[in-house]
Amino acid sequence: MKNILIDDDSSNHFYNDYLKKLNKNKKICQLAAEYYEKNYNLLNIPTILLTSLTGIGSFCNTSELISNENKLYLSLIIGIIGSLSSLLQSFNTSLKFNTKSEMFRNAADQYEILITKINFENNFPNEKDFVNKMEKKILEIQNNCKYFPPTFIINQVEKL
């Protein structure tokens, strides 16, 4: 759904400014969520594949078709692959890419809700103390998203 900015006259100037700011914040959050999700997948998918290979190798290592000498080499390879898998999993856990992605995605959704509310309030004003409610909601969104978006994303959105 495309967000429409209201005609710029004195009564709607406030709503336009709010909409511009919220659309910018939403875009930053969307791009940050995509960035962190991509990084999460770059670490998580190889971890899954390496863990699977470790399981397959362990199963093969118990087979009678493989000689005892080859089992020693296979055990060494399984250990190395398992260690690499643990290393990638540790990076993924400590960098919290998945958590960051979810937080930014949730923030973008919350900004979209505020944008919709502003559009409705502009067209059908009916709420008392609307500005203070908006301010509280924006602060709540910022407090819930405990991470900062990457600087390059902020710069990219600023250029737009």
C-alpha positions as CSV (number, residue, x, y, z in Angstrom):
1,M,0.0,0.0,0.0
2,K,1.5,3.3,-1.0
3,N,1.5,6.1,1.5
4,I,0.0,9.3,0.2
5,L,1.2,12.6,1.5
6,I,-1.5,15.2,2.1
7,D,-1.6,18.5,0.2
8,D,0.7,21.0,1.8
9,D,-1.4,23.7,3.4
10,S,-1.2,25.3,6.8
11,S,-3.7,22.9,8.5
12,N,-2.1,19.8,7.1
13,H,1.6,20.8,7.3
14,F,1.9,19.1,10.7
15,Y,0.5,15.8,9.3
16,N,2.8,16.0,6.3
17,D,5.9,16.4,8.4
18,Y,4.9,13.5,10.6
19,L,4.2,11.3,7.6
20,K,7.6,12.1,6.1
21,K,9.4,11.3,9.3
22,L,7.4,8.1,9.9
23,N,7.9,6.9,6.3
24,K,11.6,7.6,6.6
25,N,11.8,5.6,9.9
26,K,9.8,2.8,8.5
27,K,12.1,2.5,5.4
28,I,15.1,2.5,7.7
29,C,13.6,-0.3,9.8
30,Q,12.6,-2.3,6.7
31,L,16.1,-2.1,5.2
32,A,17.7,-2.9,8.5
33,A,15.5,-5.9,9.0
34,E,16.4,-7.1,5.5
35,Y,20.1,-6.5,6.1
36,Y,20.1,-8.5,9.4
37,E,18.0,-11.3,8.0
38,K,20.4,-11.7,5.1
39,N,23.4,-11.8,7.5
40,Y,21.6,-14.3,9.7
41,N,20.9,-16.6,6.7
42,L,24.6,-16.2,5.6
43,L,25.6,-17.8,8.9
44,N,22.7,-20.0,9.6
45,I,22.4,-21.9,6.3
46,P,26.0,-23.1,6.2
47,T,25.6,-24.1,9.9
48,I,22.6,-26.3,9.0
49,L,24.5,-27.9,6.1
50,L,27.6,-28.5,8.2
51,T,25.6,-30.0,11.0
52,S,23.8,-32.3,8.5
53,L,27.2,-33.4,7.0
54,T,28.4,-34.2,10.5
55,G,25.3,-36.4,11.2
56,I,25.8,-38.2,7.8
57,G,29.5,-38.6,8.5
58,S,28.8,-40.0,11.9
59,F,26.3,-42.5,10.5
60,C,28.8,-43.6,7.8
61,N,31.5,-43.9,10.4
62,T,29.5,-46.7,12.1
63,S,29.2,-48.7,9.0
64,E,31.1,-52.0,8.6
65,L,31.8,-51.1,4.9
66,I,34.5,-48.6,6.0
67,S,37.9,-49.9,7.2
68,N,39.2,-49.0,10.6
69,E,41.9,-46.9,9.1
70,N,39.5,-44.9,7.1
71,K,37.2,-44.5,10.1
72,L,40.0,-42.6,11.9
73,Y,40.3,-40.2,9.0
74,L,36.5,-39.9,8.8
75,S,36.3,-39.2,12.5
76,L,38.9,-36.4,12.1
77,I,36.9,-34.9,9.3
78,I,33.6,-35.2,11.2
79,G,35.3,-33.4,14.2
80,I,36.6,-30.6,12.0
81,I,33.2,-30.1,10.3
82,G,31.4,-30.2,13.7
83,S,33.8,-27.6,15.1
84,L,33.2,-25.3,12.2
85,S,29.5,-25.7,12.6
86,S,29.7,-24.8,16.3
87,L,31.9,-21.8,15.5
88,L,29.3,-20.4,12.9
89,Q,26.5,-21.1,15.4
90,S,28.3,-19.2,18.1
91,F,28.8,-16.2,15.8
92,N,25.2,-16.3,14.9
93,T,24.1,-16.4,18.5
94,S,26.4,-13.7,19.7
95,L,25.8,-11.3,16.8
96,K,22.0,-11.7,17.3
97,F,21.2,-11.1,13.6
98,N,17.8,-12.9,13.9
99,T,16.8,-10.9,17.0
100,K,17.8,-7.6,15.3
101,S,15.9,-8.5,12.1
102,E,12.7,-9.2,14.1
103,M,13.0,-6.0,16.1
104,F,13.4,-3.9,13.1
105,R,10.6,-5.7,11.2
106,N,8.3,-5.1,14.2
107,A,9.3,-1.5,14.3
108,A,8.5,-1.0,10.6
109,D,5.1,-2.6,11.2
110,Q,4.4,-0.3,14.1
111,Y,5.4,2.7,12.0
112,E,3.0,1.6,9.3
113,I,0.2,1.5,11.8
114,L,1.1,5.1,12.9
115,I,1.1,6.2,9.3
116,T,-2.4,4.7,8.8
117,K,-3.6,6.5,12.0
118,I,-2.3,9.8,10.8
119,N,-3.9,9.4,7.5
120,F,-7.2,8.6,9.2
121,E,-6.9,11.4,11.7
122,N,-6.1,13.9,9.0
123,N,-9.2,12.9,6.9
124,F,-11.5,12.2,9.9
125,P,-10.3,14.1,13.0
126,N,-11.8,12.6,16.1
127,E,-9.1,12.0,18.7
128,K,-8.3,14.3,21.5
129,D,-4.7,14.7,22.4
130,F,-3.7,13.0,19.1
131,V,-0.2,14.6,19.0
132,N,0.7,13.4,22.5
133,K,-0.5,9.9,21.7
134,M,1.6,9.9,18.6
135,E,4.7,11.0,20.4
136,K,4.2,8.3,23.1
137,K,3.8,5.6,20.4
138,I,6.9,6.8,18.5
139,L,8.9,6.7,21.8
140,E,7.5,3.3,22.5
141,I,8.6,2.0,19.1
142,Q,12.1,3.4,19.6
143,N,12.4,2.0,23.1
144,N,11.3,-1.5,21.9
145,C,13.9,-1.6,19.2
146,K,17.0,-1.6,21.3
147,Y,19.4,-1.7,18.4
148,F,20.6,1.0,16.1
149,P,20.3,0.6,12.4
150,P,23.5,0.4,10.4
151,T,24.8,3.8,9.5
152,F,25.0,3.0,5.8
153,I,21.3,2.3,5.7
154,I,20.5,5.7,7.4
155,N,22.7,7.4,4.9
156,Q,21.1,5.5,2.0
157,V,17.6,6.6,3.1
158,E,18.7,10.2,3.8
159,K,19.9,10.4,0.1
160,L,16.4,9.4,-1.0
